[in-house]
Amino acid sequence: MIWLLLFLALSQNQSDTLYQEGNHAFQASQFEVAVAKFRAAVNLRPDNPEFRRALGAALASQRRFVD
């Protein structure tokens, strides 16, 4: 049980870091990097709507409306 809690805490921390890195990339117009960071964050925490919104915004910035 402790390992599961530790894993969840690490996943949350890692996904938050990926999200922040994605935001920095997005603000620098590095949309490919932003998409990769946001997608990785979504993969770790698919239930987070903010991560999904950010991924959608990065994809839309590239005119990738089907991904």
C-alpha positions as CSV (number, residue, x, y, z in Angstrom):
1,M,0.0,0.0,0.0
2,I,2.8,2.4,0.8
3,W,4.4,1.7,-2.6
4,L,1.2,2.6,-4.3
5,L,0.9,5.9,-2.4
6,L,4.5,6.7,-3.2
7,F,4.0,5.9,-6.9
8,L,0.9,8.1,-7.0
9,A,2.7,11.0,-5.3
10,L,5.6,10.7,-7.8
11,S,3.3,10.5,-10.7
12,Q,1.5,13.6,-9.6
13,N,4.8,15.5,-9.1
14,Q,6.1,14.3,-12.4
15,S,2.9,15.2,-14.3
16,D,2.9,18.7,-12.7
17,T,6.5,19.2,-13.8
18,L,5.7,18.1,-17.4
19,Y,2.7,20.4,-17.4
20,Q,4.8,23.4,-16.3
21,E,7.5,22.5,-18.9
22,G,4.7,22.4,-21.5
23,N,3.5,25.8,-20.5
24,H,7.0,27.3,-20.9
25,A,7.4,25.7,-24.3
26,F,3.9,26.9,-25.4
27,Q,4.7,30.5,-24.3
28,A,8.0,30.2,-26.3
29,S,5.9,29.1,-29.4
30,Q,7.7,25.7,-29.2
31,F,4.4,23.9,-30.0
32,E,5.9,20.5,-30.8
33,V,7.7,20.4,-27.4
34,A,4.6,21.6,-25.7
35,V,2.4,18.9,-27.3
36,A,4.9,16.2,-26.2
37,K,5.1,17.6,-22.6
38,F,1.3,18.0,-22.3
39,R,0.7,14.5,-23.8
40,A,3.1,12.9,-21.3
41,A,1.3,14.7,-18.5
42,V,-2.1,13.5,-19.7
43,N,-0.7,10.0,-20.0
44,L,0.3,10.1,-16.3
45,R,-3.0,11.7,-15.1
46,P,-5.7,11.3,-17.7
47,D,-8.3,12.5,-15.3
48,N,-6.8,16.1,-15.1
49,P,-8.9,18.4,-17.3
50,E,-6.4,21.2,-17.2
51,F,-3.7,18.9,-18.8
52,R,-6.2,17.9,-21.5
53,R,-7.2,21.6,-22.2
54,A,-3.5,22.6,-22.5
55,L,-2.8,19.7,-24.9
56,G,-5.8,20.7,-27.0
57,A,-4.6,24.3,-27.1
58,A,-1.1,23.2,-28.2
59,L,-2.5,21.0,-30.9
60,A,-4.9,23.8,-32.1
61,S,-1.9,26.1,-32.3
62,Q,-0.5,23.7,-34.9
63,R,-3.8,23.4,-36.6
64,R,-3.9,19.7,-35.6
65,F,-7.6,19.4,-35.0
66,V,-7.9,15.6,-35.5
67,D,-5.2,14.2,-33.0
